[in-house]
Amino acid sequence: MIKVKFSKRTADKVVKRLKNRARVRKKVRGTVERPRLAVFKSTSHTYAQLIDDVAGKVLVAASTKSENQSKKNLDASKAVGAALAKKAMEKNIKNVVFDRSGYVYHGRVKAVADGAREGGLNF
């Protein structure tokens, strides 16, 4: 069971997202055969990782920082998903479990998923 602690000054929006994230993470697990595609978005950048939860290791990672994307728009997020899929295909990873980290499946999160699907990942 995942316990989440918050400070008194944590914004209500962040608290809601982290509670959603904890609820989803109880059900979603990544393995070597089918790693977890975790998405995180900050105000400036979008990050995506393929994680093996059994070993606790990051297998592949991509972000708007690493792909030299200076914008935080949908095109940059889609490029992150495509770059992640390309790196995953090099390591013979085709099937993943999608973890939206409590975010609504819309906007940049959806763009990362679409880019990964177009790159060849199945989820």
Buried (B, 14 or more C-beta within 10 A) or exposed (E): EEEEEEEEEEEEEEEEBBEBBBEBBEEBBBBEEBBBBBBBBEEEBBBBBBBBBEEEEEBBBBBBBEBEBEEBBBEBBBBBBBBBBBBBBEEEBBEBBBBBBBBEEEBBBBBBBBBBBEBEBEB
